[in-house]
């Protein structure tokens, strides 16, 4: 059984088990066992030299065998299924229970078909399938490593890495930079979206928060971000401007509103010139199509909220949006929903 120590095969089995766990998360009863997958992959391994070729080849062989059995049944009414025998004791069928309850076999075939479908998408450059296959953290790691290997010292990928590092800053034109005296730091945050979180208790709303006055917040925004126009009306602070962070292809017309009396989120940020950015089709938006810039439960309950802190997050959101359009993965730290 030397075949089991071959590195490409070992890694291919690990990745397959990873997707197996994701696929069967909601139906664990019919989860294909590790011993079946390990043995089957060992049998069908043809000595491929890479992990990519190993997974690609084995999935093709499983689908081919299943298809042949389907054709046999359709043409001659002879039923056969994929079987996996114990390599030490060939009399033992690891898949014997697939005959007692065919749902186990059907679930295995559905898993292989799903794996094949996502694998083909990944082969065609859709990195969103990497998240589906192997989980968000692993996909983000792979993508960030790919960005680091790119020869270009500028462009979207380099800027995205700056945001992903958690150490980015934003200059007065809204560009993400690593080190710059005249820049504002991006504070730690995670993107969210979906629906408003209203978990605050009555004590939260009864607290008299010492928010910095709108006039002072407006002063610091004007001082740090030259691309913004600001005005105060009806006890709200309004900001607007057009922004295209370095590395991005598009210009974005933005309107931002800060209402210190609002319950829950006090800010709203809207993109006004891109109809493709809408809730349900774009990650990390709220139902009113305002940008989700942070996870509300990450904010300390009684801390003062400074409107100026969201502007680096806006620049990062736009960069991550264009990464998502290009690669299918939201690279920034996030709360999935």
C-alpha positions in Angstrom: 0.0 0.0 0.0 2.8 2.4 -0.8 0.4 4.4 -2.9 -1.0 6.0 0.3 2.3 7.8 1.1 2.5 9.5 -2.2 2.3 13.2 -1.4 -0.1 14.3 -4.2 -2.5 11.6 -3.3 -2.3 12.3 0.4 -3.0 16.0 -0.1 -5.8 15.2 -2.6 -7.5 13.0 -0.1 -7.2 15.7 2.6 -8.8 18.3 0.3 -11.5 15.9 -0.7 -12.3 15.1 2.9 -12.5 18.9 3.6 -15.1 19.3 0.9 -16.9 16.2 2.1 -17.3 17.7 5.6 -18.7 20.9 4.0 -21.0 19.1 1.7 -22.5 16.8 4.4 -22.6 19.4 7.1 -26.4 19.5 7.0 -26.9 15.8 6.4 -24.2 14.0 8.5 -26.0 10.7 8.6 -25.1 10.0 4.9 -21.6 11.4 5.1 -19.2 9.2 3.1 -16.7 7.7 5.5 -13.0 8.6 5.4 -12.0 4.9 4.8 -14.1 4.7 1.7 -12.7 7.9 0.2 -9.1 7.0 1.1 -9.4 3.5 -0.3 -11.2 4.6 -3.5 -8.7 7.3 -4.2 -5.8 4.8 -3.7 -7.4 2.4 -6.2 -8.0 5.1 -8.8 -4.7 6.9 -8.4 -2.6 6.7 -11.6 0.6 8.2 -10.2 -0.1 11.8 -11.1 2.7 14.1 -10.1 0.5 17.0 -8.8 -2.4 17.5 -6.4 -4.3 19.2 -9.2 -3.9 16.3 -11.6 -4.7 13.7 -8.9 -8.0 15.2 -8.0 -8.9 16.0 -11.6 -8.1 12.4 -12.8 -9.8 10.6 -9.9 -13.0 12.6 -10.1 -13.1 11.8 -13.9 -12.6 8.1 -13.2 -15.3 7.9 -10.6 -17.8 9.8 -12.9 -16.9 7.6 -15.8 -17.5 4.4 -13.8 -20.8 5.7 -12.5 -21.9 6.7 -16.0 -21.0 3.3 -17.5 -23.1 1.6 -14.8 -26.0 3.9 -15.5 -25.8 3.1 -19.3 -25.6 -0.6 -18.4 -28.8 -0.4 -16.4 -30.6 1.7 -19.1 -29.7 -0.6 -21.9 -29.8 -4.1 -20.3 -31.5 -3.5 -16.9 -28.4 -4.8 -15.1 -27.8 -2.9 -11.9 -24.2 -2.3 -10.8 -22.8 0.3 -8.4 -19.4 1.5 -7.4 -17.9 -0.8 -4.7 -14.9 -0.2 -2.4 -13.2 -3.3 -1.0 -10.8 -3.6 1.9 -7.4 -3.9 0.2 -6.2 -6.2 3.0 -9.3 -8.4 3.0 -10.9 -8.3 -0.5 -13.9 -10.2 0.9 -14.9 -7.1 2.9 -17.0 -4.5 1.1 -16.6 -1.2 2.8 -19.7 0.0 1.0 -22.0 -2.9 1.9 -24.5 -0.6 3.6 -25.1 1.2 0.3 -27.2 -1.8 -0.7 -29.2 -1.8 2.6 -29.9 1.9 2.3 -29.4 3.3 -1.2 -29.5 6.8 0.1 -25.9 6.4 1.2 -24.9 5.6 -2.4 -27.0 8.4 -3.9 -25.5 10.8 -1.4 -22.0 9.7 -2.3 -22.7 10.2 -6.1 -24.2 13.6 -5.4 -21.1 14.6 -3.4 -18.8 13.5 -6.3 -20.9 15.3 -8.9 -20.9 18.5 -6.7 -17.2 18.2 -6.2 -16.7 17.8 -9.9 -18.9 20.8 -10.8 -17.1 23.1 -8.3 -13.7 21.7 -9.4 -14.5 22.5 -13.1 -15.4 26.1 -12.0 -12.2 26.4 -10.1 -10.2 25.2 -13.2 -11.9 27.9 -15.2 -10.7 30.6 -12.9 -13.7 31.0 -10.6 -11.9 31.3 -7.2 -15.3 31.5 -5.5 -15.4 27.7 -5.9 -12.3 27.5 -3.7 -14.4 28.9 -0.8 -17.1 26.4 -1.6 -14.6 23.5 -1.8 -12.2 24.1 0.9 -13.6 26.9 3.2 -13.2 30.6 3.4 -10.0 30.8 5.4 -8.1 28.5 3.0 -9.4 30.3 -0.1 -8.4 33.7 1.3 -4.9 32.3 2.1 -4.5 30.9 -1.4 -5.6 34.1 -3.0 -3.4 36.3 -0.9 -0.4 34.1 -1.6 -1.2 34.3 -5.3 -1.3 38.1 -5.0 2.1 38.2 -3.3 3.7 36.2 -6.2 2.5 38.6 -8.8 5.4 40.5 -10.4 3.6 43.9 -10.5 4.4 46.3 -7.7 1.1 48.1 -8.1 -2.4 47.5 -9.1 -5.5 46.0 -7.5 -3.7 43.0 -6.0 -1.1 45.0 -4.2 -3.7 47.4 -2.8 -5.8 44.4 -1.7 -2.9 42.9 0.2 -2.5 46.2 2.0 -6.1 46.1 3.1 -5.9 42.4 4.0 -2.8 43.0 6.2 -4.9 45.0 8.7 -2.2 47.6 8.8 -3.4 49.9 6.0 -3.9 53.6 6.1 -5.8 56.0 3.7 -4.4 59.2 2.3 -6.4 62.4 1.8 -7.4 61.2 -1.7 -8.9 58.0 -0.4 -6.0 55.7 -1.5 -4.8 52.8 0.6 -1.2 53.2 1.6 1.1 51.3 3.9 3.1 54.1 5.4 2.4 57.8 5.0 2.7 60.6 7.5 -0.4 62.4 6.0 -2.8 59.5 6.2 -5.5 58.1 8.5 -5.3 54.6 10.0 -7.8 51.9 9.2 -9.0 50.5 12.4 -9.7 46.7 12.8 -13.1 45.6 11.5 -15.0 42.8 9.8 -17.5 43.2 6.9 -21.0 42.0 7.6 -24.3 42.8 6.0 -27.7 41.1 5.6 -29.9 42.7 8.2 -29.7 45.2 11.0 -28.6 43.8 14.3 -30.7 45.1 17.1 -29.4 43.4 20.2 -28.9 46.5 22.3 -30.8 46.6 25.6 -32.8 49.4 27.1 -29.8 50.6 29.1 -28.0 51.2 25.8 -30.6 53.6 24.6 -30.9 55.4 27.9 -27.2 56.2 28.1 -26.3 59.7 27.2 -23.3 59.2 24.9 -20.8 62.0 24.7 -20.6 62.0 21.0 -18.1 64.4 19.4 -20.1 67.3 18.0 -21.0 67.3 14.3 -19.0 70.5 13.7 -15.8 68.9 15.1 -16.3 65.7 13.2 -16.9 67.7 10.0 -13.7 69.7 10.7 -11.6 66.5 11.0 -13.2 64.9 7.9 -12.3 68.0 5.8 -8.8 68.1 7.3 -8.1 64.4 6.4 -10.1 63.7 3.2 -9.9 66.3 0.5 -12.1 64.2 -1.9 -15.2 64.8 0.3 -17.7 67.6 0.3 -19.6 68.1 3.6 -22.5 70.0 5.1 -24.7 69.8 8.2 -28.5 69.8 8.1 -31.3 68.7 10.4 -28.7 67.6 13.0 -27.1 65.2 10.5 -23.7 65.3 8.9 -23.7 64.7 5.1 -20.6 63.8 3.0 -20.4 63.2 -0.7 -17.7 62.7 -3.3 -16.3 60.6 -6.1 -13.7 58.1 -5.3 -11.5 55.6 -7.3 -8.9 54.1 -4.9 -5.6 53.2 -6.5 -5.9 49.8 -8.3 -9.7 50.1 -8.9 -11.1 50.4 -12.4 -14.3 52.3 -11.6 -15.1 55.6 -10.1 -17.7 55.6 -7.4 -20.1 58.4 -6.5 -20.7 58.2 -2.7 -23.2 59.7 -0.3 -22.6 59.3 3.4 -24.9 60.3 6.2 -24.2 60.4 9.9 -27.1 60.7 12.3 -26.0 60.7 16.0 -29.6 60.2 17.1 -30.2 57.1 15.1 -30.8 53.8 16.9 -28.2 51.2 16.1 -26.0 52.1 13.1 -25.6 55.8 12.9 -24.0 55.9 9.5 -25.3 55.1 6.0 -23.0 54.9 3.0 -24.5 54.6 -0.5 -23.0 54.1 -4.0 -25.2 56.1 -6.4 -23.7 55.4 -9.8 -23.5 51.6 -10.0 -26.8 49.7 -10.3 -25.1 46.3 -10.1 -24.2 46.9 -6.5 -27.4 45.9 -4.8 -28.6 43.8 -1.9 -28.9 40.1 -2.6 -26.4 40.2 -5.5 -23.4 41.9 -3.9 -21.7 40.8 -0.6 -21.8 42.9 2.5 -24.7 45.2 1.9 -27.8 45.9 4.0 -31.3 45.7 2.5 -31.4 49.4 1.8 -28.2 48.9 -0.3 -26.0 50.8 2.2 -22.5 49.4 2.6 -21.7 47.1 5.5 -18.4 48.4 6.8 -18.1 46.6 10.2 -19.8 43.9 12.3 -22.0 45.8 14.8 -21.3 43.4 17.6 -17.6 44.1 17.3 -18.2 47.7 18.4 -17.9 48.2 22.2 -21.4 48.9 23.4 -20.8 52.3 25.0 -17.9 53.6 23.0 -18.1 56.9 21.3 -18.5 56.7 17.5 -16.4 58.8 15.3 -17.7 59.2 11.8 -14.3 59.8 10.4 -13.3 56.2 11.2 -15.5 54.8 8.5 -13.8 56.5 5.5 -10.8 54.1 5.4 -13.3 51.3 5.6 -15.1 52.7 2.6 -11.9 52.7 0.5 -11.2 49.1 1.6 -14.8 48.0 0.8 -14.4 49.4 -2.8 -11.1 47.6 -3.3 -12.5 44.3 -1.9 -15.6 44.7 -4.2 -13.4 44.9 -7.3 -11.4 41.9 -6.0 -14.6 40.0 -5.6 -15.7 41.0 -9.2 -12.4 39.8 -10.6 -11.8 36.6 -8.5 -15.0 35.7 -6.9 -13.6 35.9 -3.3 -14.2 38.6 -0.7 -10.6 38.8 0.6 -11.2 41.0 3.7 -12.0 39.6 7.2 -15.7 39.1 7.3 -18.7 37.6 9.0 -20.4 35.1 6.6 -24.2 35.2 6.3 
